[in-house]
Amino acid sequence: MSHTAETPEEKVDELSARIRALERQLEAMTERTGSGEAAKTASPDSHPPATTSTLHSDEESPDFSEEVLSWVRRAALLPRLSTLCFMLVVALILRTITDSGLIARSAGVSLGMFYAAGLIAFGYYKYGRSSPLAPVLTACGALLMPVIVVETHTHFQSLPLVPAYLALIGTGIGTAYISRRFNVFTPISVGILGMALGGAAIDYPHPYFPYLCMVLITANVMGYYAAGLKQCSWLRWTTLVVTMLMLLLWGLRLGQGLSQGETPTPDLAVAWFLPVLTVFALTFPVLGLLGIIRSKSSKTSRFDLMLPILNAAWAFTVAYHAIEAPGKRIVGIIGIIAAIAHLALSFWLARRNVMGAPGTGSFAFAGGILLALALPAATGMFTLSLAAISLVAIFLAVMSRVWKNGGVRLCTYLFHIYSCTALVIMLRGEGAAATDLINILPAGLLAIVILYQYQWCRRNPPPAGHIFFSSIDDKDRSAALLLVAALLCGYYAMRIGMYHGVHLLAADARHEAFRCGESVLINLSAAGLMLFAYLRANREIRNIAVLVTITGGLKVFLSDLIGAHGLPLVLSVFSFGLTAAIESVALGKWPKHAVEREEEPELPSQAAVPLVSSSEGMG
């Protein structure tokens, strides 16, 4: 039976039917795909929170674990831990053999020290091969050595004193060589800590101080070198604190024994005390100076800036209290020479061609501390020495403007505040020393010098760039403390004169007259300040006048009214009323909205910057 050929129309109909069938299949697949995506992207309310958390956990856990494992591989943590464990196992085996008596104690000590030294040497070899185990080997050896030395010498007395200290010094020098050879920080840091802490622990609290100081000075010098490898202020502070505390202990024990007439014990080594202290007193400022020079134009370490200041206060205090009375004047003279040397170094640092002249304020402040401590010891006249310190301060203030150094200017504020505070403490009360006529001279001189610097500060704004005057006290309001200090010094000078003046009265009237006279002096000073502030339109002096008035009022109503009577009390109350009236008139007429006349020119940075900005904007 023959096959009938299809016409073109039939072929078109067949193709159209196939196309419609394919379209229906495609729509069905699209619907299934869309429903699956909708289920995945449904709102959180349609699924429990636990399911979402589980999904996120399943997706993120592999990545986090891979990061942790990657870090462990990069840090070689597991090999280092296993190496550390094996080294400790060997050390414990040696300790167990020695304690059990299988070998002599001296042989066990020698084996332990050789083992620690071997670890350090093997660490040096591994550093040469860039092995990740090198820091572990070196650090473990450097820590084991002081532990073995301290325990053997202190508890078993099997290691003599000199070899014990030499072993610590040798360990420190060896680790320093490794750090220098391979430019790494770990060996020297562990070596310094082992030296300082191990040396201090030997025979504490009765070490043989000269040998101990050999270890400590080596550790401090190595700390300076370590700071060149990496910022390690914590390491240097630790070593410095241990050193200062041990020499302070030496000085206190020595001074206590001498004051009680006891014969010093051999471990105090009296003949070595001053030479050793001198070596440290010279070494610390030299290390600080070298650190400041090394920093150049970069940020100077706070440790290097603080080291001369702490050394000045510590060294003089320890020496002064450890020396018998006849030698204290010599210590004071040496302190004055040291103060002049510190001030000379501050001049040299200020003239260096380095921005900000770092270290100038540190050495100036250290020189001021030495003057404050040494002048009374050398002269025996405490109040007169305060005037000398104040004169040095005003000289440094003038130089701070030449050097454009805000740190030195801040130091002068502290010098004046110290001088005023010390004067107030010395002249309080009515004793013979406090009311001696000779004290009028230093008190009056302090008042004049400090008042002059206050006026100088208001004419010369602080230099820009110092952190205190740029961020903490950008208006230089702290200079107002100088005015308060000057007023206090002037008050005590006039108080001494008034004390001798009331002695012209009858004996039974002197005390009340002097007591109420103090109130009159305070109140009249407040009135004078308010009048001066009103004439100069100076709000700063006005505020201080109000403060002085409050002080006078408290003394009148809380002291005079309770313990005085008669004419002195009348004058006291009248002076306060008169002051209150004067201030009432002055404050009532004070211009409320007028611009206050400033006594100092505007800071260059505050005056010039807006002009530059305006010109740039116009350009």
C-alpha angles and dihedrals in degrees: 000000000000123000114244113226118237118242121234091251092057091049091052091051091050093051091047091053091051092049091052090050091052090049091053091050091049092050091050091051091047091053092051092048093048093051090052093051091047090054091053096046097042118136119273090247091065094059133045115260090236091065092054092048090049091052093049091046091051091050098044103036096075092051094048094047090049090053092051092048091046091053091048090052093046093048092044086226099160096047090048093049093048091048091050091051093050092049091051090048091056091048091050091048090054091048092049093049091050095047092048091056096241088129131022117271092239090052091049091051091050091049091049093050092046089049092053091046089048091054090053091049092047089049088054089053092049092049087057088055092045090239118170088223093064097089091049094050094047096044093047092051092046091052096044093053098062091041091054093043096049096044095044095048099038103039105024102026087218096127121061119233100249096050089047093057092040090053090054092048092047091051091051094048091047093052090046090055091051091050091049094045096051100022094239129141106207100075097050094043093054091042093053093048091048092050097047099041095036093049092049091049096055109102092343125205091020105041124156094257102204092058092043091052090055088060094044097049090049089052092051093050090048088050089059090052092047090055088063090060098045140350101271109157090147090061094049093045091052093051093045094050092049091049096049094045093051094049090044088054089050093050095045093050091046094047093046092052094048094047091053093047093245124149108250116244119243093253090063091063095200094192091057099048102085096039092050093045090049091053091053093043089056097039098054098056090043090054090047091049092049090049091052091048092046092054091059108172095346124092112295118229116254088226092060091047094049097042097080091047095049092043093053094052095040100045096047094044093050093046094046095052095043096052125081119248098266091056097048093085090054089051088052092052091049088049091054090051090049090049091053089049091052091049090049089053090051089054090050093049091049091055094053115109093244125121111254093006094246116214096026094106093043095056092040090053091046089052090051092051091051091049091050091052101035104042095065091044093051099040103028089223110107101179094047090051089058091062090052091052090051092052090051088050095055090048091052090047091058090047091049088064091052091047093040088226118148093188093065090048090053090050090057090055089054092048092054093045090050092049092050094046093048091048092051091050092049096046100043118117130019102279124133094256093049095048099040110136091229089068090068088075099058093037093051093043091050090051093051096045095046092045089051092052090049090056090043091053091052090053095043117046118211118269117262122250104049113117094227096052095037102047111009104036107010091158093052091235090152088076087074086074087067090060091050090049092050091050091050093050091047091048092054092047091054090041091060091050091049091049091058090042095057089053086078087070127079115290095245093052099048100084097051092042091053092044095052091038088065089057092048089051092052094046095048090048090054091050092050091049092051093050091049091048091049093050092047095037088230114160094188094059089042091057092048089049089055090050091051090048091054089050091051092047093052091051093048098048101032099038115016098043090052102044108023137063141173128037096339090058091047091053091047095053092041092053091054092048091049091050092049091051093049092048092047091057093044095048091044091056094040110124106252100197104019119115111253117242107245119217095206131057120251117270112265091233090053096045102040102042097067091050092051091047091050093050092049091050092051092047 
